[in-house]
Amino acid sequence: MRHKLAVLLFFSLSFFWTNPFYGKSIEGLYFSDRQTTENGYLLLGIEIFSEKGKSFYNAQELRYKKTLGWEEVLFVGKITKEGSDFLLIPEACQIRAKEVWEAKFALLRRFDCDHLVFHLSKNQMDQWVISESLLGTTKQLPFPYEIEHKAGSPVAVQIPGIRGNEGGIWGFHLNGLGGKGPEKIWNASKRIWEPFFRFPSSEELRFYRWKRSFSN
């Protein structure tokens, strides 16, 4: 009997030791700060989630160029483990664009990207850092914003300084606002979602969650 229990314990521990995703879950939503570029700026967000024991990600990069307007770079792919780091391997990639913020993004092009690999690791401040932004503009880009999130839930960031019908709102699984306000606002200091009452005036990035996505 003791022998059987010892064997069972061994296999249980072996699973925990060898399962690459055992430990603190990395599922959630991660955002960089707004990064200044030569002709404007960029902002990167990554959604990490699991399905049937495997981990996947959606990545969105918002890029503003003073001469061209707005681009949205979209990557989807899988995640594997390498030591203490994670590898983000794209499987499908596309770029959408628009000249003014009020317009809808239109598909610009799709491209092959399964040869790319992005490394996700922790820095000395215990922040996740990606080896580079999606188009390689910025290297070693940290994610200071780590948000509790369920895959498929519409979450958006309000970006200061954008004038438009939607007040600089951009995010995941949110296709227009449909005249609806958000349900929650993210309290970064407490790391919790709180009831939404109004859009605060701030120079910082603010994050909101809707009940569902809407189409214009």
N, C-alpha and C positions, 0 to 999 in steps of 0.2 A: 504493500500500500504506500509506504513511504517512498519507494522507488518510483512509483507511478506519479506521485505528487511532485517529486523532484524533476522528473522528465517534463511534466506539464509546466512547471515553473520555468524551466530552462527555455522551452519553446516560447513561452509568453515573453520572457525577457529578451529573447533573440528577436522577436518581432519588434519590440520597442527600440532595440539597439540598431536594427537594420532598416526599419521603416524611415525613409528619408524625410518624411513630413511629421514625424512624431515630435512632440514638444509644443512650444508656444506657436499657435496658428499665425500664419502671416496673412490670412484672409482679411480683406478690408479695402479701403480706398486711400490712396496716397497721392499727395499733390506737392509739386515743387513750389518755390516762390517764383514770382515773375522775373525772368532772366533777360537782361538787356542784351540785345544783339546789335550788329553793325547798322542795320536798317530798321530796327524796331525792338521787338521782344518776343519771347516765347514762354509758354506755361505748359507743364507736363503733368498729366494725371494717369494713374494706373489702378485698375480694379483687379484684385486677385480673389479667385473663388475656386471651390472644389466641386467636382462631380464624379460620383462613383469611385472615390478614392484617388482621383487624379486632380492635379492643380492646373489651372488655366489663368489667363489674364486678358484683359482688354486695356489697351493703352491709347490715350488721346493726347495729341500735342496741338495746342493752339498757337499759331504763329502770326504775328502782325508785321507787315512791311509797309513803310510809309508810302512807297511808290506803287505797291500792288494791291494792298488791302489785306484780306484775311485768308489764311489757310488752316485747314484742320487735317492733321495726319492721324490715321487710324490704323493700329496694329492689333491683331488678335493672334493668340498662340498658346503654347503649353509651357509649363515650368518643370524643370528637373533640379536635382540637388547636386552640388559639387562641394564636398567638405562642409564648411559653415556658410557657404554662399548658395544662392539660387541662380539658375540660368533661365533667362526668358528667351524662348525660341519662337520667332514669328512664323505664322503659317499663312496669313493673308494680310495684305497691306494696301491702303489706298490713300489718296489725297483729294480733299474737297476744297473748294475755294469760293470766295465772294468778294466783291469790291467794297461794299459798304456793310456795316454791321446789321442793318435792318433786313437785308436780303437773306434768303435761304442759301445754305451751302449747296453747291452743285458739284457732282463728281468730276474731278479733273483727270485723274488716271488711276489705274490699278497697276501694281508692279510686283515682281517676284522678290521675296525677301526671306525665304526659308534658309538662306545661307548666312543670315545675320544671327548673332548671339549677343545678348545683353547680360551683364553680370549685376546681380543685386546683392549688396553686402552692407554690413553695419559699420558706421564710422565711430570715432571716439565719443561723440555725443549721443550714441545709441540711436541714431537716425539711419534709416535705410537709404542707401546711395546706389544709383544706377550708373553703370560705366559710361554711358553717354545718352544724350537725348535722341529721339527717334531718327532724326536725319543727321546726327553726328555733329550738330552745331556746338553743343556744350558737353564737356567731359566731366565725369565724376559729379553728377548732379544729385544733390541731397533732396530728400522728401521731408521737410519739417512738419508737414501736415499729415497726420495719420488719423483717419476717420473711421469710426465704427460703421459698418455698412453691410447690407445684404445684397447679393448679386441680383441685378435686374431692377433694383429700387432707384427711382429717379433722384439723383443728387446733383446739385449745381453749385458753381462758385460765382460769386459776384465780384467782377473785376473793376476796381476804381478807374475812373478816367475814360470810360467808354460811353459815348452818347448814342442812344438808340432807343427803340421802342421797348426793349426788354432790359434796359438799365445795366447792360454788361453781364447778363446772366448766361453762363455757358457750362455745360456739364454732361454727365452720363445718363443715357436713357431718357432724355428730356427733349422732346421734339416740339418746341414752342411752349408757351405758358398757358394758352387757351383762356386767358383772363383769370386764371386761378393763382392764388398766393400759395406759398409753401406751407407745409404742415409744421416743420421743425426748423430750428436754427442750431448749428453746431457751436457749443461752448468749448473753445480750444483749451482753455485753462483747466476746466473741470473734466474735459474729455467725455462729454455727454451731449445727447440731443435734448434741447429744451423747446417748449412751445413757442411758436412764432407769433409775434405781435406786429412788428413793423420792420422795414428795412433800415438798419442803422446807418448813419453817415460815418464812413471810416475810410482811411487810406489803406487799410489792411484787406487781405482777401477774406471774404465771408462765405460760409457754406450753408446750403439749405437743402431740405428734403421735402419732396412732394409725395402725395398719396399715390399718384399715378402719372404717367406721361400724357401729354396732350399734343394734338396736331393743329397747326394753324389752318 
